[in-house]
Amino acid sequence: MESLKICLALILVLVSVPFRSGQIINRPNVLLLVLDDFRPAIKSFGDTKAITPNIDRIVNNGYYFTNAFAQQSICAPSRNSFLTGRRPDTTKLYDFYSYWRESAGNFTTLPQYFKQNGYLTKSIGKVFHPGVSSNFTDDYPLSWTDEPYHPSTAEYMNEPTCIDMATGNMTNDLLCPVVLPLQPEGTLPDIQSTEEAKNFLKSHRNYSSPYFLAVGYYKPHIPFKIPMEYLKLHENTNFRTLDLDYPPYGLPTVAWNSYLDIRSRDDMMALNISYPFGPIPELVKLKIRQHYYAAVTYIDTLIGELLKDVNFENTIIVITSDHGWALGEHAEWSKYSNYDVALNVPLVVYNPLVKLRSENKIETVVELLDLFPTLVDLAGLPPIPTCKTNRIVEETCVEGKSLQPLIYGDPCDSLLEEAFSQYPRPGTYPSIHPNSDKPKLYQIEIMGYSLRTKQYRYTAWIGFDPNNFTRDWSEIYGEELYDHTIDPKENMNIVNRSHLAPVVEWLRLRLQEKFCGI
């Protein structure tokens, strides 16, 4: 009875937040910081190699989710998913080459919903993935009040601007520490984005309406083109090879990510790494990890600069990423898989209106697409409805759930601890043509659907028809089961253990229920 009273009291508080049509009353600002390819390499998350004092500040003064998972471990599909609150099967985007409003439905986005409710919305840097997947406009003007800002130096990100110390030639390397004055325009994209965001925050002091500001950082995404001084903070000797640096026992070949994006860089091509399972030399592994963590510290420093102009008393701050990134786990690098390391993202929420409890770490399994309804609730906007069916046609609804009860410590919360993800493949074996890491829609023949619960990760690789987006559960090309109570790094596929057959059957049925034949 006491728990019921507490639940009712909380509901009364939440529904009593003042709102009138066309009028904003004391709404908080929202600052959404989206990093690219950012695994939870955060010191206050427990990563002792990380140097992240500014992100730590937000973590220690807010709530952070340690088991938040993206819906697909690649940029455009993941970003469209959490910014629309829809799964990749709903947006019908698994690559980079379609715009959901034309190919799937006129779905309302997270910034669009805030804009419709009186917020000034602004995009700076990489928020939506640029190109076809956001209609070459970052979904402007539907999602944003002002035209999105892209740093001018972004066009050089994948150009040969790294200096080969032996020859003096300009190269397109993976490992690319730079001297800023020698770079095009004497700066880098994320520095420009930070300056633009600071200017926005300073100018907004004269506005009466609240803002929804999304700042998308390009790093730690490859290439590791970062100011050279950040490498000095991370000795490569601190990044020894992992104890279990090999493919998981019983891994089906369809699950393998052959990290073609890394192999294509000039410095990595010179190593002649055998395809698709050939190991990267030990010293190079250390350097990749060193450069990754240096890139994280570089972005942390820029976030610190940005936060100097944020009013912490009336601003909700969220830090997250589009997906994770492997640093040699399973002998894999990059993303493009259904493993925890590719899907687990940091999700940090600072809300000045929520009293900080002694325990601010939330270990419940949640999804990245839960961010949309969560921010709506935390800002006190009219709750956005949950989409009713798998054949979703409603413009304004979400497939995720609000995490506000978890943040408020609601004792009546009964959220299911499960997260669903997926990844496409063109065949059962890694290939260069077509690119098995990044197949185009018409090349997809197999879809790997993955379910993460508190204890298990189960993945089924099944038949998929890209012409009509149908699934064939009678064609299973591979299955994986990892028990996180004994194998938290997912190094042993135990799907064929006979005593676990009932567990596998239950998890398979749950996936089939979520992703039925059509």
N, C-alpha and C positions, 0 to 999 in steps of 0.2 A: 504493500500500500504506500509506503514511504517513497519507493522508487517511482510509482505512478504519479505521486504529487510533484516530485521533482521534474518528471517529464512534462507534465501539464504546465508547470510554471515556466519551463524553458520555452514551450510552444507559445505561451502568451507573450513572452518577451520578444520572440522572433517575429510574431505577426503584428506586434504593436509598433514596429519601426515606422516612422511617419513617411507617407508617400501620397502624393497627389498627382493626378494626371497633368503632365506639362510642367511640374514644379519639382525641383530637387531640394530636399530639406536635410542639410548636414550630412550629405553623402560623403563617404571617404573617397579619396583618390585611390587609384589602383596603378601600381608599377609592376609590370610583368617582365622579368628578365629571363630570356631563353638563350641558353648556351647550345652549342652545336657539337654533337658527339661526346657529350659530357657524362661519363660514368660518375658515380658518387665519390670522386676523389676529393673529399672534404675532410679536413682534420677533425672537426667536431662530429663527423659521422663515424670516426674511428680509424680513418686512413692516416697512419702516422707519417707517411711519406709526403703528404700534402702540406703545402704552405698556403693557407687560405684565410687569413685573419679577418678579411672584410665579409666574406660569406659566413664565416663562423659567427660574426656579430649578429647576423640575421637569424642564423640557426639557434643561437643561444637565447635570443629574445623572442622566438616564435615557436612554431610547432613544425616538426619535420618527420616525413614519412620515409622509412627505410625500405619498405617493400612496395614501391610504386613502379608500375611497369607500362611501357609504351605498347601501342597496338601493332606496330610494325617497325622493325629496326632499320629504317632508311628514311631520309629527310622528308621529302615531299608527302608521302603517304601518312607519316606520323603527324606532321604539322597540320595537314588538312583534317586529320582525325581529331586531334584535341582542340583545334580551333573551331570545329563545327560540332563537336560532341558526338560524332558518328564514327562507326567502325569503318575500316578500309573496304569491307564488303558493301557498305552503304554508300560511301563516296565513289566506289568503283575505281579507286586509284591505287595501283600497286607499283606504279613507276612514276614518271615525271611528265606524262604526255596527255593529260586530260584535265578539264576544268569541271569541278563537280556540279556547278550550276547548269552546265550544258549536258553533261553526261549522266548525271544521277538525280539531281533535284535542286530546287532553289532554296537550299538549307541556310537558315540564319546562323551567323557566326558569333563567336564570343564577343569580339569588339563591336559587331553590328548590334547586338542586343544591348550593350551598354550605350551605344550611340542613340538607339531608339528610346532609351530611358534618360536622355538628357545629358549624357557625358560627352565631352570633347575627346575624341579618340585619335591617337597618333601612333604610327608605326615607324620605327627607326632601325635600320639594319636588316638583318635576315629574320623575319618573323614568319610570314608565309614564305614558302620556297619560291624564288623568282622564276618566271617563265610561264609556260603553258598552264601549269597546275594552279596558278593563281591569276590566269587571264592576262598575263604580262603587266598587271596593274597592282599586284598585291591585294586584289579584290577591292580596289578603290573605284568609285566612291561609296560602295555599299557598306564596307566595314569601317572606313576611316573618314573622319571629318576633314582632315587635311591630306594632301597628297603624301604618300609614304616617302621617307628619306632613305636613299641608298648612297653610301660613301663612294666618292669618285674613284678611289683606289681599288674598289672591289674588282674592277675589270682586270687588274693585274694579278689577282690571287693565284691563278694557275699558269701564269706566264713565267718564262725563264728569267727570274730576277735573283737567283741565288748565285753566289760567286764561288766557282771552283778554285780553291786555293792553289791547286797544283798547276792549273793551266791559265787561270784568270778569266776563263770563259763563263758566260751566264748560263745557268742550268735550271731545270725544273725538278728540284730535288724534294725528297720527303723531309729530310733534315735540313732546315734552312734558317739558321739564326742570322739576323741581319743587323746592319748599322743603319739606323733610320735616315740620316741625311743622304745615304746612297740609294734609297728606295725611290720609286716614282712619286713625285710630289713631296718627298721627304717625310712620309708618314705611312700609316697602315689603316685598313678599314675600321677596325674596332676602336682605334684612337679617334678617328673621325666621328664614329657613331656616338661615342661617349661625349665628345664636345657638343654635338648636335642635341643630345638629350639634356645636357646641362643647360644649354641655351633655351630649350623648351621649358624646362622647369623654372628658370628665372623669369621668362616671359609670362608664364602662367600665373604668377603671383597677382597679376592684374585682372584675372578672369574670375567671374563669380561661380561658374559651373565647375564641377569636379572633372578630373581627367582620367582617362584610361590610356596609359602610356606603355607600349610594348617595345622593349629594346632587345633586338636579336643580335647576339655576338656570333661572329664567324668561327671563333676558336673555342675549344681546342681541335677543331676539324683540321685534317691535313690539307695542304702541307704545313709543317710546323714552322711557318714563317713568322717569327717573333723577334723582338729586340734581344740582341745577344746577351745582355746583362742578366736575363732571367735564368740562363743556363748555369750561371755561377752559383745560384742558390740551391742547385740540385746536383750533387755529385753522382755521376753514373754508376759508381761503385755501390750506391745504395739500392740499386735496382737489379739485384741478382736474379738469375733465372728461377722461375717458379718450380716448386717441388714436383708438380704434376704437369709437365709441359709436353703433353702428347694427346692425341685424339682419345676421347672416352672409349673405354672398352665397350664393344658392341655397337659402335656408332654406325648407322646406315649412311652410305655415301651421299644420299640425297640431302642429308643435313649439313654437309661440309661447306664452309665458307672459305673460298680459296684466295681471298683478299687481293683481287685483281687491281683494285685502286692503288694499293701500296706497291704492287709489283710493277706498275706502269711508270713510276717515278724514275728519273735518270739514275740516281744513286743506287736504287734498289735493282734496276735492270742490270747494272754493272756487276752485280753479285751472282747472276746466273742461277737463281734459286730454282730448283726443279719443280715442275708443276705436276699435280696440284698439291702434293703433300710435303714437299721439300722444306726442311727447316731453315730458318733464318740464322745466320752465324751468331754466336753467343754475344760478341761485343756489340753487334748491331742491335740485338734485342735490348741490351742495356741502354744504348743511345736512344732508341725509340721511346722507351719508358721515360728516360730523362727528359726528352724533348716534350713529351706529352704533359708531364707534370709541370714543366717550366711554362708551357702554354696556359695551363690552368692558373698558375700564379700570376701570369701576365694579365689574364682576364680578371682575376680577383682584385688586382691593383686598380684596374679601370673601374670596376664596380665600386671600389672604395672612393674613387674620385667622384663618381656619379652620386653616391649617397650623401655627399657633403651638401648637396642642394635639395635633398628630400626632407620634407616635413614629416618626421616620424609620428607626430601626434595625430595626423589625420590621413595617413597613407597605408593602405594594404600593400605589402610587398611579397611577391612570389618569385622564387628562383627555381628553375627547372631546366630540362633539356629535351630534345626530340627523341633521344634514345641513348643507349650506352655505347661502350667501345671496348673491344677485347685487346689486352696487352700481352698476348701469349698464352692465355688460358686455353686449354685444349689444343695447344699449338696453332691457334688461330689468332688473327689480327683483324682490326677494323670491326665491322658490325655484321649485317647480312645473315643473321641466324636467329634461332628461337631460344638461345641460351639466356640465362639470367644476366650474364655479363653484357649482352648486347641489348637487353630490354629494360634492365633496371635503371631507373633515372632518379636523381635527387628531386624531391618535392618539398620545398621549404615555404611555409606560410607565416608571415608576420602580420598580425592584426592588432592595431592599438586598442581596439574595442574589446579584446578578449583578454581576460586576466590570465597571466602565465602561471600554470601549475608547476609543481616541483618536478614532475615527470613530463617533459615536452617531446619525448620521442614516441612516435606512433608506429608500431610494428605491424599493424593490420595490412593485409594484402589489398592494394587498391590499384586503379587504372589511371593512366594519364588523362583519358577522356573524362574522368570525374572532375577535372579542373574547371570546366565550363560551369556546371551547376553549382559548384562550391563557391566560386567567385561571385556568382549571382546572389547566392544566399548571404555571403559575408558582407556584401555591399548593401544588403537590404532591398534589392530590387524585387519585383514580382517574381516568385519562383517559376522557373522554366519547367514545363511539363516533361515527363518521361515519355519517349516514343512508345506507342502501344503494341506494335507488331513488328515482325521481322521484315515485312514488306513496307518499309517506312516511306510515306509520301508527305507527311506533315512538314511544313516549312520550319516551324519553330518548336522543336523538341530536341531532347538529347537522349543518347543511349547510356550515358553514365549516371552516376548517383552523386548527390552532394555529400561531401566529407565534413560538412559543418558539425554534425553531431559528434564526430570523433574529435574535432578541434575543441568543441565546447565540453568534452568529457561527458557526453550524454549517457547516463546509465541504462537507458532503454534502447540504446542502439543495437540493432540486430543485423547489420550488414553482412552479407555473405563474403567470406574471405576467398575471393577468386579473381583472377585477372586473365583475360583472353587476348592472345596475340596471334599473328600469322605471318608466314613468309612464302613467297612464290618461288618455284623452280621451273626451268624448261625441260628438265630430265632428271634421271636418277643418279647421274654422275657429273662431277664438276666439269665445266666446259668454258672455253674462251669465246667461242662463237657457236651458239649465242652465249652471252655473258651470264653464267649461272648465278652470279651475285646480284646482277641487276637486269633481269630479263624484262623485255618489253611485253606489254599486255598480250599481244598476239602470239608470243612465244611460250606463254605459261601453260604447262600441262599438269603441274602438280602444285597443290597448296598445302603447306604445313600449318595445321591449326594446333595451337598450344594452349594449355590450361595450367595456370599456376595457382595452387592452393597453398595453405600454410605449410603443409608437409611435402607435397609432390609438385613436380613439373612433368606433365604428360603431353607428348606431341605425336600427332598422327599426320603422316604425309599421304594425301589422298588425291584421286583424280579430279581435275578441274578443267572446265571448258570456258575459255575466255570469250567465246562468241556469245554465250548466253548467261555467263556467270553462274553456271550450275556446278554442283559438287557430286562426286560419285563415291559414296562410302563403301562400295563393294570393291573399289580399287585402292588398297592400302599398300603404299610403296615402302613404308618404313614406319616404325614406332619407337618412341623413346620414353623411358620412365626414370626419373631421378628422385631419390628420397632425401630431402633436405635435412632430416634428423641425423642421418649418418653420412651424407655426402653433399654438404652445402655448396661445393664448387662444381657439382654436376659432372663428375669424372667417371661414373660407372652407370651405363645403361642397363637397368635390371628388368626391362620389360618382359623378358622371357623366363623369369623365375616363376616356376609353376605355382608356388604358394601365393603369389601376388596376382594371379589371374583374376580373382574377383575385384581387386582394386583397379586393374587395367580396364576391365569391362565397365565398371562404374564410371571411371573417368572418360572412357570412350563414349559412353552413352550421354554424359554431360556435354561433351563437345558436339555430338550429333544433335542434341537438343538445341544447342546454341547456334550451330551452323548446319542447318538441315540441307536437304538436297537442292533447294532452289532459294 
